[in-house]
């Protein structure tokens, strides 16, 4: 299962939080972004309970992190290159 975690950080803590996120084996990707949130992270886990554990026990414990918003992916991935949607 995959989820995207939107993260708000304390001012000036973006790089530190990003480094900590990328050190977690369950974080596939993480990027600084502009807007309401400072970082978006792609997280993978076996099931929803695993995602909840990753977010609550690991990600939310990172110093400098103020808030998270988790988006669970519910649709299977679509390969746009081989899909008829690409036409």
DAGI-V185061 format. One record per backbone hydrogen bond with DSSP energy under -0.5 kcal/mol. NH is the residue of the N-H (numbers start at 1). CO is the residue of the C=O. E is the energy in kcal/mol with one decimal. If there is no record, write none. Layout:
nh = {NH NH}
co = {CO CO}
e = {E E}
This chain:
nh = {3 4 5 6 6 7 8 10 13 17 18 19 20 21 22 23 23 24 27 28 28 29 31 33 38 39 40 41 42 43 43 44 45 51 52 53 54 55 56 57 58 58 59 60 61 62 65 66 67 69 71 72 73 80 82 83 86 87}
co = {43 71 41 4 69 39 67 64 10 13 14 15 16 17 18 19 20 21 24 26 42 42 40 38 7 7 31 5 29 3 41 26 1 47 48 49 50 51 52 53 53 54 54 55 58 59 62 8 8 6 4 70 2 78 79 79 83 84}
e = {-2.4 -2.7 -2.9 -0.6 -3.2 -3.0 -2.8 -3.0 -2.2 -2.7 -2.7 -2.5 -2.1 -2.6 -2.5 -0.9 -0.5 -1.8 -1.4 -0.8 -2.3 -1.0 -2.4 -2.6 -2.6 -1.9 -2.4 -2.3 -2.9 -3.1 -0.6 -2.4 -2.5 -2.0 -2.6 -2.1 -2.6 -2.6 -2.8 -2.6 -0.6 -1.3 -2.5 -2.7 -0.7 -1.8 -1.6 -2.9 -1.4 -2.0 -3.2 -0.6 -2.6 -1.1 -0.7 -1.1 -1.3 -1.1}
